[in-house]
Amino acid sequence: MHRFRRGFTTAEIITSIVIIGILGIAMTKLVVGQARSFQLDNGLKRARSASRSAMNIMITDLRMAHDSGASVTYLDATNNRRVDVRVPLVFGVVCEVNGGNAVLSLVPVDSFQMAAAKYGGYATRNASTGNYSFATAGSSDTIQSTGAGHCHSGGVARYADTVTSSGRAGSVMQVSPAPPAGTQVGDMAFVFQTVTYEFKTSAIYPGTLGLYRTTRGRSNTDTLAEEIIAPFASTARFNYYTNPAQAKDTSLKVAPTAANYWKVRGFQIVLPGIAPDTVPGRTAPLSTTTTTAVFFKNTRRP
């Protein structure tokens, strides 16, 4: 006896197709949504990357500056996009004072850092006030190795050059120009270069700003400039922390005048990073703003 199997009716087939179509559309929307979410997150990540990289580079330099005196040499009062700061390269002590130069016993420092640096002069610390006085290098001034006997004889006992760290040894250097008035043997000292950070038109990403770093040496003539991070929006800028401290450490948006540069003790840096490309479905690259503060750590008092 033969049994006939009942097949699917047309209505059942249509219903199945509709259900499968609905599930397919839902899955497609889910996959597309996940892809767009990934693209969005990736775009924001690339935008944040520009801000974070700029922040890390600037913190390394700026936090080493002295919180008073002549560390800050220029501030852009028009757009607040440029700062010039004297940044220490290596610290040590004064072990000889001469009419036209001084001899410094310096602690170990990375050789690559010194090779890439531009000699801008040196500063000596007044033991009574805690303030540094700067001797700015002219076009003919030099920094050069000299004999350790300058620091190891005549009753002088300033031996930073005998310190060794990670295989690097300290050094004794003769530096010019003449030391600041009142400099004495035993005073703390450092060798510096002037570093400029400036937001200006990017050469890499037209229509945006790039962060440029320029190192300046003798008389600001020995320079090395490069665009280090980009792109940024036009709202990139510096704000200013000054002495005495503002209420709740509020930053100032108006740059101090040249006569008051010595009051600056740090910067608030606004970094509106932009993704280098446009996420599909958007008409412009994504952007996100990171704001950070850098305070000078080379303070007058312990």
N, C-alpha and C positions, 0 to 999 in steps of 0.2 A: 504494500500500500504506500503510495507516494504522498508525502506531505509538502505542501507548497509554503515556502518561506515568505513571510510578508515583508516587502521592501519599505523604504521611506517614502512618505508622501511628499508631494511638492511643497506643501505648507511647512513640513518639518525641515526639508532641505533649506528653504528660504529663511526660516527662523534660525537655523544653525549658522548660515552665512552671515546673517545680520549680527548674531552674537559674536562670531569670530571677528567680524569687521569692527565692532565696538571695542572688543579687547585689543585688536591691532592698533586702532587709533589711540587708545589709552596708553598702550605700551610705547607707541611712537612719541607721544607727547611727553611721557616720562623720560625717555632717552634723550630727546631734544632738550628738555628742561635741565637734565643733569649735565648735558654737554655745555649748555649756555652758562649754567652755574659754575662749572669748572673754568670756562673761559673768563668769566667775570672775576673769579677768585684769582686766577693766574694773572689777569691784567692788573688787578689791585696789588698783587704781590710784586710785579715788576715796577709799579709806581712807588711802592714802599721801599724797594731795593735802592732806588736812586737816593731817597732821603736818608736811609740808614747808612749807606756808604759814605755820603757827604758828612754825616754826623760823626762817624767813626774817625774819618781823616782829620776833621777840624778839631775834635776833642784832643787828639794826640798833641797837636801844636799848642792850641790856645790855653789849655789848662796849665801849662808850664810857665806862663807869663807872670810877671811880678804885679801885685795888686795895687801898686802905687808908683809914683815917679813917672818915667818916660817910656813905659812899655808900649803904650798905644801912641802911634805917631800920625795916624790919619783916620778920619771917619767921614763917610759920605753923608753929608747933611741934606742932600737933595732927594735921593731915592733910597737911602739907607741900605745900599747893596754892596758896600765895600768897607773893609777894615784892614788897617796895617798894624801889625803887632811885632814887637821885638821878642823873638822866641829863643830861649836858652838852648844851646847845643850840648854843652858839657860844663859841669861844675867843678870847682876846685878852691884853692886858697892862694892868696898873694904871698909869695916868699921873697920877693925883691922889688923895690920901688926905685926907679931911675928917673932922670929928667925927661927923657923922651919915650920911655917904655916901662913895662912892668914884666915880671916873670911870674907865671902861674904854675902851680903844681896841680895837675888835673886828674880826676878819677878816670877809670877805664870807660871807654865808649865804643859803640859799634863802628868799625872802620868804614863800612859802607855809608853809614849816616854822615860821617865826617867828609867822606869823599864827595858826596852829593850836596854838601852844604856850601853856602856862600858867606864868607867871613864879613860880618857887619860891624864887629867891634867887640868890646867886653864891658862888663859892669862890675863894680866893687860895692860891697855892702858896708854901710856905716854901722859899727857895732852898737852904738848908742841909740840910734833912731830905728834901725832895722830896714831903712830904705837903701835901695841901690842907686848909685850914680853911674851914668853911662858914658863911656868913651867911644864915640862913633868913628869908625874907620874911614879915613879919606882914601883917595885913589892910590896913594903911595904907601899906605900903612900895610903891615904884614902880621902874620902869625907864623912862627917857625920854631922848630925844635931847638933846644939849647941844652947845655950840660946840666946834669942833675946836681952838680956841685953848688949851683946857685941856691938850691933849697936844702943842701945838706952840710953847709959849712957856716962859719961865722956866727955860731950860736943859733942859727935858724933851724927849727925842727918842724917843718911842714912837709910831710912825706906822702901826699896823696899819690904821687907817681909810683910808690912802691906797692900800691894795692893792685891785686890781680883778681879778675872776675871772669869766669868762663873762658879762660885762656887769654884774655885781653889784659894788658898791663896799662897802668897809668902813664902819664907823660909830663914833661916839663916844657913849657912853651914861653917864648919871649913874644910879647904882643905890644903893638903900638896902635894908636897914638899914646901920648903921655897919659898917665893915670889921672882920674878925677882928683880934685883937691881933697886933702884929708885922708887919702888912701894910706893904709899902714900894713906892714907885714902881719900876716895872720888873718886879715879880713877875708871873708867869703867872697867868691867871685864866680862869674860864669862868662863863657863866650857865646855870642848870639848871632843870629841872622834875622833880618826883617822878612816877615812873611805877609803877603797880601792875599786875602780871600775876597773874591768879587763875583757877583752874579751879573753876567752880561750876555749878549746875544750868542747863542750856541753856534759853533761852526759845524757841529755834527747833526743837530736836529734843528733845521731852520724854523723860525717862528716861535722858538722857545728860548729859555735862558739856560746857560750852562754855568757851573761853578768853576772858576779859574783860580789856580794857585800860582803865585809868583814869589820866588825867593829872591831877595835883594841883598847884595853884599856892599862892598866899598862904595860910599857916596851914591848908593842906589844905581850904580852903573853896571855892576856885575850881576846880571839877572837871568833867571830861568823861569819862563812862563809856560803853563800848560792847562788845557781844559781837562779837568779830572773826572767830573761827573755831570751827566745831563740825562734827560731834559727836566726843566723846572718851569712852573707857571710864573707869570709876571708878578705874583704876590710874594715871591721869595725876598727875604729882607733880614736885617739885623735889628734887634732892639738892645737896650743897654741897661746894665746894672751898675750903680754908682755908689761911692762912699760919700756921706753916710748912707746906710741901707735904707731903701724905701719901705713904706709900710707893707708888711707881708711879702717883702722882696718883689714888689711889682716892678716890672721892667719899664723903662722909659722908651717911648717911640720916637722922640726927638733927640737927635744926636747932640751930645754936649759940644760946646764950642772948643776950639783948639786950646784955649787957656785952661779948660777943665778936663782935658783928656786924662790927666793924672788921677782923676777921681774914678775912672772906669775900673771895675773889678770883675767884669764878666759880660757875656753876651747871651741874649735869648735869640735863637736862630729859627726862623720860620722856613720850613723846607716843603713846599708844595710839589712833590714828585709827580711826574707824568709817565705813564706807560709809553714805551717807545713805538708801539703800534696800536691800531684800533681793533677792539674786539668786534667780531661779526655781530651785526644787528645794532651797532652803535655808530653814531656819526662823528665821534671824536674820541681820542684816547682817554682812558680812565685816569683819574688823578686822585691823590690822597695827600693830606697835609700832616706832616710831623713837626712838632715844635719841641725844641730841647733847650736846655740852659747849660752854659759852660762858665764856671767860675775859675778865676785865676787861683792856682794852688800855692804859688810861691809867695806866701803872705809875709807881712812885716813881723808879726809876732808868733811865737809858738802857739 
